[in-house]
């Protein structure tokens, strides 16, 4: 059984943008298992192809784990750098906000400092430390 590759492309247009579908590791495993269950008994999968696909599954699994580890490392590094700003005075990149940093949080958008006056300043945009 041959499975056609799944490709998706974003819709280009001024009025709408369609979400892009993503396949994750579990989707890949589901597709592989479906292929193995539904293969033609008169033409079973070549053992070398099966070994190749299982090796691909292993590589994908290792890549997923490595990405998770890198993400955790980046978050940890960002937190370590951000905590050194607590108690210091910063000014936002556009100069509209400044004050003493009371707390820092790291989100998917980057580090954000909360000042003593309650204003939040994104640190990724070029805030200056005084």
N, C-alpha and C positions, 0 to 999 in steps of 0.2 A: 504494500500500500504506500502510495506516495502522498505526502502532505505538502500542500502548497504553502510557501512562506507567507506569514501574516505581515502586511505592511500597512501603516497608517500614515497619513500626511495631514497636516493642519489645513483647514479651509482658509484660503486667502480671500479677503473681501472686507469692504468697509463696514457692512451692516452686521455681520456675524462672524464669530470665530468658534469653530467646533472644537470640543475637547479632543486631545490626542490620547488614544488608547495605549496603555503600556502593558507589556507582558512581564510578569515577575517569575521568580524561580519556581513557584508552585504551579503556575500556568504551564511552564515548560515541562515540568514533570507530568502534569495531567495530559498534555499533548503526546508525550512519549509513551505513556501507558496506554492511551487510546490507540496509538499506532500499533503497539505490540499486541493488544487484544484483538484488533480488527484486521490483522494481516491475513492475507490469502493463504490457507493451509496448503494449497498446491504449490505455492511459491513463498516459502517462509523467508523471513529476513536472513540475509547473509550474516553469519556469525561475526565476520570482521566489521560489518556495519554496526552490529549491535554493540560490540566492544567500543567502537568509535563513538557511538551515541552515549554510552555509559561514561566514557572519558569526558565527553562534553558536559554531561550532567555534573560530574565531579568538578570540572573547571568552573562551571557556573556557580556551584555551591561555594567554592573557595573564593570566588570573586565577590559574592554576596557577603560572606563573612569578613573579607578584607575591607570592603566598603563600610561595613558597620563599625569595624575597629578604627578605621581612619576617621570616621565621623565622630566617634567617641573621643579620640585623641584631639581632634580639632576643637571640640567643645571644651574639653579640659584645658587646653592651651588658652583658648579665648577667656575662660573664667579666671585663670591664673593671671593673665595680663590685665583683665578688667578689674580684678579686686585691688590691684595696686593703685587704682584711681580714687578709691574711697578716701574722702577727706581732702582731696585736692580740688582746686578751682579749675573749671573748664568753661570754654566758650564754644557755642555751636558754630558750625562752618559758616553760616550766614550772619553770625553776630547777633541774632535776635534773642538768644538766651545765654545766660551765664550764671554761675554760682558754684557752690560747694557740692560735690558728689556725695550723696548719702547711701546710694545703693546702685548696683549694676546688675543687669540681667542679660543673658545671652539667648537670643531666639534664632529661628531659621533665617531671619532677615539680618542678623548681626547683633552686636552688643549695643545696649541702650543704657545710658546713665540717667538716674533719677536725681535731680538736684534738691537741695534743702527747701526750695520754694515750691516743690511738686512738679516742676517742668521736667519733661523727658527730653534727652538729647541723644540722637543716634550717633554712635562713635565712628561708624564706618564712613560717614560723610565728610570727614576732615575736621572734627572738633579739635580745638587746641587746648593743651593743658598748661596751666600757669603755676 
